């Protein structure tokens, strides 16, 4: 059985330290995000990322998203961060904006696609617990704590992935309902919206007017 930590009781610093240690030791943990539970592990641990995909039953070639601790880190893991992208990060991070950007060449990670997509989905989440963990661990690979193809989980007790594959379950209680992240993708042709979620296209264009709707 994986260890359960109740984030609503006890000392938060101890919870953050316990989660940090588990991740540094190469394990996967379950954590609350804004509106659903996710699985996270060290983005640079090939074994942990691979195991996370296996636990979820992901198809081959599926790439995990990467959570960051701040805006500055984005320039360290992504190339061609334009002024418009920087402005969007400063406005909407931490928060419900996912950015699909080209990763820096030579990064020693495999998020599940063997580097073939030449894109990485980045986000700085709003949830304070995981933000504090990220300050200690650096970039984390993340995927929904539900099985592939199933709806997101708002209660950690509903997790159906094998408990033996998760070192720790961080229970934040029943999470509030909410819209998914808005997804933008940056290519040579410009920035386009791939999914309109918690942040509207109008809000995006107020910062970066050139963002186009998905074709």
ABEGO torsion letter per residue (X at the ends): XBBBBBAABEBAAAAAAAAAAAAAAGBBBBBBBAABBBBBBBAABAAAAAAAAAAAGBBBGBBBBBBBABAAAAAAABBGBBAAAAAAAAAAOBEABBBBBBBBBGBBBBAGAGGAAGBBBBBBBABAAAAAAAAAAEBBBBBBABBBGBBBBABAAABABBAAABABBBBAEBBBBBBBBBBBBBBAAEBBBABBBABBAAAAAAABAABBBBX
